[in-house]
Amino acid sequence: MPTIDDDFSDPEDLPLDAAPLPPPPSAPRAPQSGQPGGVSMNPMQGYKEVPAEMYKGWETLYPIYIDAKRPHQDGARRVSKEYALDWPLAEMMAKACTALGIQSVLEPQKGHPKDWANPGRVKVLIKEDGKPKNSTIKNKRILLQRICLLLKPNQPKPTTPGGLPPIEKRLPGNSPAISFGMLESSAKGGGMGGMLGNLLGGGAAEEEEEKPVEAPKKKEAPKPKMKKIHPKRR
């Protein structure tokens, strides 16, 4: 079973300053503890702003690390397919960390350079003075797996058979893909085609189906030509 290294480096974050962003707050936010029922699916509730100095040096989690649509290589998915989620969001990852007892800070305006359509990342405090804060979660590999196990039962469902979940369940509100109207056809019930469709997990034009191959027809042996015999005239 493929796994990931216990500790792995993170890429430089991708700022979203150039994208037109809707109302969600841009300041780093920490989920407040004490929320009943484990992980809340309500967006941007139960957060408080925190100064950057508070979480300086913390480790970073990106949605792409647990995205089942991504390859298990080149700095993309960091968990095996059995753990990975179809529609991971940074905010839900932060809520899962809180439910697991891991201190976390959500940075909605930061993004992974290979995942521009799904911005947001989570800063987490796994170790302090070289020692794990939680004896059962000793590194990022274990934390990512626990996050997946916690969020998997609440993954968004398609609204129609064979379709996709609502856009707001698949992408955060400040996604450039939504801000620039690139998902307008999908929002109206159409599919997503081309590169964007493949990137975000499909749609009507996700891939062209292979045409069925017909078995070659057996060639019939040519019929022998019949010679006409003319009776001799007397």
C-alpha positions in Angstrom: 0.0 0.0 0.0 1.5 3.4 -1.0 2.3 5.7 1.9 4.0 9.0 2.3 7.0 10.1 4.3 6.5 11.0 7.9 7.6 14.6 7.3 7.7 16.2 3.9 8.4 19.7 2.7 5.7 22.0 1.4 5.8 24.2 -1.7 5.8 27.9 -1.7 2.3 29.2 -1.3 0.3 30.8 -4.1 -1.2 34.2 -3.1 -4.6 35.0 -4.6 -4.2 38.8 -4.5 -4.9 39.0 -8.3 -8.2 37.3 -8.1 -11.5 39.1 -7.4 -12.6 37.7 -4.1 -16.0 37.6 -2.5 -16.9 38.5 1.1 -15.2 35.6 3.0 -12.6 36.9 5.4 -8.9 36.9 4.2 -7.3 37.1 7.6 -6.0 33.8 9.1 -8.5 32.2 11.3 -8.4 29.6 14.0 -11.4 27.3 14.6 -12.8 27.7 18.1 -13.0 24.6 20.2 -16.0 23.3 22.0 -18.3 22.9 18.9 -20.7 20.0 19.5 -21.1 17.2 17.0 -17.5 16.9 15.8 -17.0 18.5 12.4 -19.5 21.2 11.5 -20.3 21.5 7.8 -21.4 25.1 8.0 -18.7 27.3 6.3 -16.8 30.1 8.1 -18.6 29.6 11.5 -16.9 29.4 14.9 -13.6 31.2 13.9 -11.5 33.9 15.5 -8.7 35.9 13.9 -5.2 35.2 15.1 -1.9 37.1 14.5 0.7 35.5 12.2 3.3 35.4 14.9 1.2 32.9 16.9 1.6 30.1 14.3 4.9 30.9 12.8 6.9 27.7 12.1 3.8 25.5 12.1 3.4 22.8 9.5 1.2 23.2 6.4 -1.6 21.1 5.0 -3.1 21.6 1.6 -6.3 20.0 0.2 -4.3 18.6 -2.7 -2.5 16.3 -0.2 -5.7 14.3 0.3 -7.4 14.8 -3.1 -8.4 11.5 -4.7 -8.4 13.1 -8.1 -4.7 13.8 -7.9 -1.8 11.5 -8.7 0.2 10.0 -5.9 3.4 11.7 -7.0 5.1 15.1 -7.9 4.1 16.7 -4.6 0.3 16.2 -5.1 -1.6 13.5 -3.1 0.2 12.4 0.0 -2.1 9.6 1.2 -3.2 6.4 -0.4 -6.3 6.2 -2.5 -8.2 4.4 0.2 -8.0 7.4 2.5 -8.2 10.2 -0.1 -11.4 12.4 -0.5 -13.1 13.4 -3.7 -13.8 17.0 -2.7 -11.4 18.1 0.0 -11.6 21.7 1.3 -9.1 23.5 3.6 -11.9 24.7 5.9 -13.2 21.2 6.5 -9.6 20.1 7.1 -9.2 22.8 9.8 -12.5 21.7 11.5 -11.3 18.1 11.4 -8.0 19.2 13.1 -10.0 20.9 15.9 -12.1 17.7 16.4 -8.9 15.7 16.6 -7.4 18.0 19.2 -4.8 19.5 16.9 -4.2 23.3 17.0 -4.8 24.7 13.6 -5.2 28.0 11.7 -7.1 28.4 8.4 -5.5 30.6 5.8 -8.2 30.9 3.1 -6.2 33.2 0.8 -3.1 30.9 0.5 -3.0 28.2 -2.1 -0.9 25.3 -3.5 0.7 26.3 -6.8 -0.6 23.1 -8.4 -4.1 23.5 -7.1 -5.1 27.1 -8.1 -8.9 26.3 -8.3 -9.0 25.1 -4.7 -7.4 27.8 -2.5 -6.9 27.6 1.2 -4.4 25.9 3.5 -4.2 24.9 7.2 -1.3 25.6 9.5 -1.0 22.9 12.2 1.0 22.4 15.4 1.9 18.8 15.5 5.2 19.0 17.4 6.4 21.4 20.1 10.1 21.3 21.1 10.5 18.3 18.9 7.8 16.2 20.7 4.3 15.4 19.4 1.5 17.4 21.0 -0.7 14.3 20.6 0.8 10.9 21.3 -1.4 9.3 18.7 -0.6 11.8 15.9 3.1 11.9 15.6 3.5 13.3 12.1 1.7 14.8 9.1 1.2 11.4 7.5 -0.9 10.2 10.4 -2.8 13.5 10.7 -3.8 13.5 7.0 -5.1 10.0 7.4 -7.1 10.9 10.5 -8.5 13.9 8.7 -9.7 11.7 5.8 -11.3 9.2 8.1 -13.2 11.9 9.9 -14.4 13.7 6.8 -15.1 10.8 4.5 -18.6 10.0 5.8 -19.7 13.7 5.2 -18.4 14.1 1.7 -20.9 16.0 -0.6 -23.1 13.9 -2.8 -24.1 14.5 -6.4 -27.5 16.2 -6.9 -28.3 14.0 -9.8 -27.3 10.4 -10.7 -24.0 10.5 -12.4 -23.6 14.2 -11.8 -21.5 16.3 -9.5 -22.2 17.8 -6.0 -23.1 21.5 -5.9 -20.2 23.9 -6.7 -20.2 25.4 -3.2 -19.6 21.9 -1.8 -16.7 21.2 -4.3 -14.8 24.5 -4.1 -14.5 27.4 -1.6 -16.3 30.6 -2.2 -13.0 32.5 -3.1 -12.0 30.0 -5.8 -10.7 31.8 -8.9 -12.6 29.3 -11.0 -15.9 30.6 -9.6 -14.8 34.3 -9.4 -14.0 34.4 -13.1 -17.2 32.6 -14.1 -15.4 29.5 -15.4 -18.0 27.2 -13.8 -21.1 29.1 -14.9 -22.2 26.3 -17.3 -21.8 23.8 -14.5 -23.8 25.9 -12.1 -26.7 26.0 -14.6 -26.6 22.2 -14.9 -24.2 21.8 -17.7 -20.9 19.9 -17.6 -17.4 21.1 -17.4 -15.2 20.3 -20.3 -11.6 20.6 -21.3 -8.7 21.2 -18.9 -10.9 22.7 -16.2 -13.2 19.7 -16.2 -10.3 17.3 -15.8 -8.8 19.4 -13.1 -11.9 19.6 -11.0 -13.0 16.1 -11.3 -15.1 15.6 -14.4 -18.3 16.7 -16.1 -20.1 15.9 -19.2 -17.0 16.3 -21.4 -14.6 14.7 -18.9 -13.3 12.1 -21.3 -14.5 10.8 -24.6 -15.7 7.2 -24.4 -13.8 4.8 -26.6 -15.7 3.6 -29.6 -16.5 -0.1 -29.6 -14.2 -2.1 -31.8 -15.9 -4.4 -34.2 -14.4 -7.8 -34.8 -13.1 -8.1 -38.4 -15.5 -9.9 -40.7 -14.4 -13.2 -42.0 -13.7 -13.0 -45.7 -15.6 -15.4 -47.8 -13.7 -17.5 -50.3 -14.4 -16.3 -53.8 -16.9 -18.4 -55.7 -15.5 -20.3 -58.7 -16.5 -18.7 -62.0 -18.8 -20.9 -64.1 -17.9 -21.2 -67.7 -20.8 -21.2 -70.1 -20.7 -24.1 -72.5 -22.3 -23.3 -75.9 -23.6 -26.4 -77.8 -21.9 -26.8 -81.2 -24.0 -26.1 -84.2 -24.4 -28.8 -86.7 
